[in-house]
Each structure stands twice: as structure tokens, then as C-alpha cells.
Amino acid sequence: MGQPLWFQNRQAVIATMHQKEAVITPLLTEALGCSTVVPPRFNTDTLGTFTREIERQGSQLDAARAKARAALEITGETLAIASEGSFGPHPQLPWVAANSELVLLLDLHHGFEVHATQISLDTNYAQRQVATLDEAVAFADQVLFPSHGLVLSSSAHPDAARVKGIQSWDVLKQVFARMKAMAPTGQVHIETDMRAMHNPSRMQVIHQATEQLIQKLQQTCPVCNTPGFSVIEIIAGLPCQWCSTPTSLPLHEVLGCQRCDHQVTRTPPQGPALADPGSCPVCNP
């Protein structure tokens, strides 16, 4: 365990308008001993939307920082939690959709931040152009509707008419007819609603990312005792067990402090001593 007194009896502001506190708050209060609050009328959509009306500026980390700082400005607190999701091809399996969730803790009082990222294949992320209600229903069946919400638009254009948060068959049918009548091509754009409160699969990944963040916070710097002493760099080069050629697998990992810049290089504790020849550029070119 780390040092709970860093956060004990403090109030953490959860920078969300999409009910992420439902999974974040129980984990934080138990592990860190802090209470939580959500800013009233807090609008994170100004920083980007999944449905293209507003493009996100910068990276996931940039967006999470912006949310955290905005929440602290509104409330006057010094401790914030923010998360940012991203959806698209998996970095190692580009033919499969993935959900990347970043959760960040920003502590202005102590002057540091820590973030953790969870990448999951457990996502229903998808979108399609459909011309008939039957096609819309078939799509809905494939993406866990109605437990997971849908968005229907008259086109994929950012300025198109759209309805979000659809979670009943009757509403789906009504909205489809309306969007169909407005669609310039006769096709309706249907997509999964990736906002957390309409997507239980995504909410679970946020839960997992928050658990990873807490694990990081429970690792403290051996020099200054700041929470969040964790891996900041992976050094490749694990030698092949047949020919000793360096591979792309991790040879060392670098742990770093977010506050005093102390670093430690070590062999990955869970990694193999040598690389499988299947990963070797010589044995398996």
C-alpha cells in the first residue's frame, strides 16, 4: 500500500457529465479515503464529442488534463479525477475495434499528476449507413441494443440532425423514420452511443482503468515518497533464446517519479528471461 494520507479526507472532483462517478467513486473512496463531488452543470462536450460535432484537440491525456483543470477552476478544489476515452483499431490488431480509456489524477496541492490507461477489445463500437428499418434493427441486434444506446443521424456530417441516447425499440423506430425523411441520400447514419452512461461495456473499461490508476498511486517514490512511482518507459531488446539476437520484446522497464524525477531501471518482474524464437527477426524473419 502507498501513503493514504496524501488523499485522506480530501474531496476529489470527478470531471464528468456522463455519470462516470458511478464506477470511479466507490474505488477512490475505499482505496484513497477521499470523498468525491461532480461539478454542477459541467460540460465536457466542449472538449470533443464522439459524434463529430466538436473534434477533440490534442491527445487523450491533453483532454483529460483540460477536464481536470476546468473542474478544479469551477469548484476551487485541488484534487481532480478525469477520464478520456478513444475508440478505433487496436494498436496491435488493427482489424479489431478497441476501447482505450485513460484516467488521470491531478493534485495541485502536492504538485503532481498520475494517469493510467486500459485498452480493451470488449467494446461494441460500430457505425453504419442503413437504408431500411430492417437494416437498422439488424445493426442494433449486433451492438447490444437496448442495454447499450444508439445514435441516429440524417448523415455522418458533423452538422447533421441527430438523436442520441436511444435505448428502446419504439424510440429507435420513431427516430429512424424521422432521420430517413431528412437524409439527403436516403440513408440513415446509425452508430453506437459511446458516452459512458449509455454504454455499460465502456463503463467497465473505465472501472478497470481506475483500478490501474489506484495501483499506481499505491506505489510510492523511494526518494520523496510521492504516489505514482510507476513504469514510464519500456526498453526493447530481450534476446532470442536460440540465437541471442535482440527482439522487440521488453528487456528493461524504467520506473519514474512524477514529482522529483527519480528513476529506476529494472528487469520486468513478470517477463520471460529470454524471447521465444517466434519473436526473433533472425529465427522467424
N, C-alpha and C positions, 0 to 999 in steps of 0.2 A: 504493500500500500504506500501511497505518497503522503503528502502532508495536507490533511483535510482542512487545517486552519487557514490555508490560503483562501478558501472559499466559504468556510463555515459561517453561517448566519448572515451571509450577504444575499442580496437579491440579484438574480441573473435575469436580464431582459431577453426574452426569446423573440428574435426579429422575424416574425411571420404574420401573414394574414390568411394562411391556408391551414390552420389548425395543427401545425406540426408539434405544438406543445403537448399534444395527446401522447406522443411517444417519447418526446425529449424530456419532459418534466419528471416523470417517475424515475428515470435513470439518474438524472442530475441530483435530485433531492436525496436519493438513497446513497449515491457514491460520494457526493461532494458536500452534502449538508447545507446546501443553499436553498432558498425559495426562488420562485420564478414569477414573472409577470409578462404579459403580452401588451405591447403599446396599443392604446385605443386608436382606431381609425388609421392603422399603419398600412401604407400602400406600397408593397414591394413590386407591384406590376410596373411601376415607373422605371424599374431597372431591367425589365425584359419580361416577355411573355412567351410561352411555348407555342402560341398560336399566331406568332409572327407580327402582331400589331406593333410591338416595340422590340427591336433587336437588342440583345444583351451586349453591352460594351465591355470588352476585356474578357478575362478568363473567369472560370468558376470561382477561383479564390478572390479575384477582384470584386466580383458581385457579392460574395459572402461578406467581405470586409465592408463594402458600401452599406449593406443591410445592417450590419452590426453597429457601425458608426452612426447611421441615421437613427437607429433605435436608442442609442445612448444620448444623442442630442435631444431627442424628444423627452426622454424620461429623467435625464440628469444623473443616471446611474453610471457605474464604472465597469460593470461586468455584463457582457452580452454573449449570446449564442446565436449563430446564424447558419443557415444551410443553403446550398445551391445545388440543383440537380441538372444533369445533362443527359441527353438521350441520342443514340446513334450507333454506328457499328462498333463492336467490341474491338479494342486495340490489337488483340492477338487473333481474333476470329471475326474478320471484317464482314463475313456473310451472316452474322448473327447480331440481333439488336441487343444493346446493353444499357443499363442504367448506372450512371456514375453519380454518387452522392457525396458531397463534401460538407462536413460540419466543422465549424470554426468557433473557438472560444477566444474572445478578446477581453483582456484585463487591463484597463487603463490605469488602475491604481498601482499595480505592480509592474506595468510596462512590458507586457509580452502577449503573444498570441500563440495558439496551438491549433492545428487542424488535422483532420483525418479524412480519408477517402475510402469509400466502399464501392466496388464495381460488381454488379450483379447481372446475370443473364435472366433473372426472374422478373421480366417486365413484359407487359402487353403492348408496348409502344408500337403503333402502326398507324398508317393513314392510306386512304384510297379515294379514287374518284368512282362514284356509282351513279348509274342512270335510272335504276328502278328501286322500289322499296324492298323487293326480294333481295337485291344485292346488298342493300344497307343492313337488312336483317341478318344475312349470312355473315357479313363483316362483324356485326355486333356479337353474334354467337362465338366468333373466333377470339374475341378480345375480352372475355369475361364479363360482358354486359349482362345484367344491370348492376352487379356489385361494383363494377368499375365504370366510371362515367364516360360519356362521349361528347364530342363537339361536332356540330354540323354547320357548314358554311356554304354560301352560294358559289364560292370558288376558293382556290388556295391563296388568292391575293390577300395581302395584309389588310386592305381596306374593305374586304368583302363583308357582307352581312353574315353574322354567325350567332349561334346559340350554344352556350357552354353548360356543363353540369347536367347533362341529360342522363337520367337514371331510372326511367320507366319506359315500358314498351309503348304505352299510349302517347307519351310526350315525344318519343322518337318518331312515331308515325306522323304526328301533327307537324313537328318541325321539319321533317323530310318534305312533306307536301309544300310547306311554305318556302323552303330553300330551293326546291325544284322549280317553283314558279318564278323565282328570282334569278336562277342560274343562267348566265349568258350563253353557256354551251349546252345546257340541258343536263349537265352532270353536277351532282352534289359532292362536295368535299367532306368526307367523314373521317374522323380521327379520334384517337383515344385522348381523353382529358387527363393530362399528366399532372394537374395540380394535386397536391398531397391529399386533400380531404375527399377527393373523388377517385383516388387510386390506392387501394389498400396494398397492392404489391409494392408501390413506391414507398409508402409509409413504412413498410417493413425494412426496406433498404436504409431509410433514414434512421430507423432504430438501430440497425447494425453499425452504421457509420458513427452514431453517437456512442455506442459501446466501445468502438475502436478509439474514439477521442478520449473517453474516460480511462481506458487502458494506458494511453499515452500520458495523461495527466497524473497517473499514479506512478510514473517513472520520473524520479527527480534527478536533477543535475548533481553529480558528485562534488562539484566545486561550490556552487551557490545555492543548491537545494531547490531551484525553481522547477515546478512541474513541467512535464512535457519533454523530458530528455529522451529522444527517440531517433529512429533512422531518418537521416536527411539525404543520404546518397548511397547508391549501390555501385560497387566496383566489380565489373565483369572480369572473367579470366580464369574460371575454375578449370583446372587441367583435365584432359581426357584420361580415363583410366586405362586406355590401351596405349596411346602414343604420347601423352602428356601435352598435346597441343592445347593452348588456351581456348576456351569456348566462350560463348556469350552468357553462360550461367554465372551467378554471383560468386565471387571469390572472397570479397570482404564487404562489410557494410560499415558506414560511418554514422555514429550517433552524435547528435549535436544539441546544444542548449539554445533555446530561443532568446535567452537574455544575456548571457555572458560570453557566448561564442565558444565555450569549451567543447572539444570534440574528442571522441574515442573511436578508433578503428578496430574492428574485431571480425573474426570468422563468424558467419551466420550460424547461430546456435542450432537451428533446425535443418540446416542444409547438409547435403552429402559431402563426403571428403573428396570425392573425385566425380567427374562428369560421366554420364552414360555416353558411350560412343555414338549413339544416335544424335547427340547434340554437337558432335565434333565436325568441324568443316573439312577435316582431312579423312577421317574414317567414314563419314557419311556426307560427302560433298553434295 
